[in-house]
Amino acid sequence: MDAGTEADPNLKASLDCLREHRDEMALWLALEVLQLDPVALDDEELLNRLGSCQERVEERLRAKTAAPREQVSRQ
């Protein structure tokens, strides 16, 4: 970004969220990568469990970020 150039507010909010919740984002990404592993692709039960874990991470992140998003939208 050049000096004096403002970033898109949605991009800035996403990057702030990523920085604040780095561990959960890394876990989510690791689960995504595991689901693409050739061995995992052959194991339907493993894929279901990895997907369930990923959904729980997403739900936690949504719960943590919902209040700040609501405050921003009210402004």
MOHU-V825330 format. One record per run of one state. SS is the DSSP state (helix for helix, strand for strand, loop for the rest). FROM is the first residue (numbers start at 1). TO is the last residue. If there is no record, write none. Layout:
ss = <SS:SS>
from = <FROM:FROM>
to = <TO:TO>
This chain:
ss = <loop:helix:loop:helix:loop:helix:loop:helix:loop>
from = <1:9:21:22:36:38:42:44:75>
to = <8:20:21:35:37:41:43:74:75>
